[in-house]
Amino acid sequence: MKAKKLLAAALMLSMSAGTQAASEAAHPRQITVTGEGTLQVAPELATITLGVTEEAEEAAAAMASVSEDMQAVIARLKDAGIAAADMQTQQISMHPVWSQDRSHDNGARREITGFEASNTLMVRVRDLSELGPVLDTVLRAGANNFQGLSFGVTDPSAVADRIRGEAVKDAMRKAQQLAEAAGMELGPVRSISEHGGGGGRPMMAMEMARSDAMPIEAGELTFTHNVSVVFDMAVPGGE
């Protein structure tokens, strides 16, 4: 009888140990850390969005005036060395210009007094030393609508390649600190997920100005890349 009780106790202890092991296997000790890499680089190109807007009594006249001025702008850009591949029409629009007659006789009826036409062009300037002269050139050619200026690099993926590894190293450093603070040992990497990042200077608004030397400061661009890394953790000494 005593032997049977000892056998039953041993069996229960074995089952308990097996259940605990199964529970640990189902819920492994892990830690998830986010790492970030940052890099400052000098801009390599600029993108400007400019346009021509004209108003006339007749729609055809407004569009003809816009087309003439935009042809002059494009011709000046080509003369300045801007390749055709670096120019792209973004929008052509036409809408009526309304006025409101507030006299008491006609009940404040609105009437069309003319038409406004516009043509918007995106331009990449790859030689930043020529950015100021290019802007002045298109102003003199008839561009009267600027929607913004932004700086960038020729190959953003190459910049991401440079900082992707730094993001992983940052995650490993943080995970090691957290594991040590928790009295655990950091184990192998289980998974790595990329969250991309961002970079470049936000679009800057530009004021219209006719100047022989429009001042432009490119500064630096800041690019970031983020990753999430899952690590195993273990109790020191295998406890």
Secondary structure by P-SEA (a helix, b strand, c coil): caaaaaaaaaaaaaaaaaaaaaaaaacccbbbbbbbbbbbbcccbbbbbbbbbbbcccaaaaaaaaaaaaaaaaaaaaaaccccccccccccbbbbbbbbbccccccbbbbbcccccbbbbbbbbccccaaaaaaaaaaaaccccccbbbbbcccaaaaaaacaaaaaaaaaaaaaaaaaaacbbbbcccccccccccccccbbbbcccccccccccccbbbbbbbbbbbbbbbccccc
